[in-house]
């Protein structure tokens, strides 16, 4: 999607404070953090939200969920953290590209 900010970040067109990147996923610090540690995990494939994710996205969604604790531990959140996925306008989603927020206080 040419106007999607997360697609542009994934393509390297917009800089980010990157934590992780591979062929399918990118993770970076949130520019408006709501906790001392607050980062996003975003698939490079444009998926508008969980409402439109399909069976073909199952492995990708699983990879995201397994990456969450790995990166959380690396960011000092080994004692625990919060995850959040806003879904759809009524669910508070502001950027219409699926992403997982990971937030917490290092212990």
C-alpha positions, 0 to 999 in steps of 0.5 A: 500500500503506497500510503501505509506508514508501516509499509514505508517503514518496512521498505526502508523509506521511513527511518525507525529505531529498529529492534529486529528485521527479517524477510517477513517481519520488522520490529521497532520502538514506538514513537509515542511510547506508553511505557518505558519499553514500547515496541511494535512488531509488524509483518512486512506483508500488508494485512489491514487488521486481524479482521481480514487475516486469513488461513494463509497468514497463520504461520506469519501470525504464529511467528509474530507471537513467538517473536514477542517474548524473544524481543521482550526479554532482550529489552529487559521485560523477562519478568512480564509484559503486555501485548496489545493488538488494536483491531478495526476502527471500533477497536482503536486501530489508527494505522491500518496495517496489522501490528502488535504492541509490546509494552512493559517496565524493565525489572 
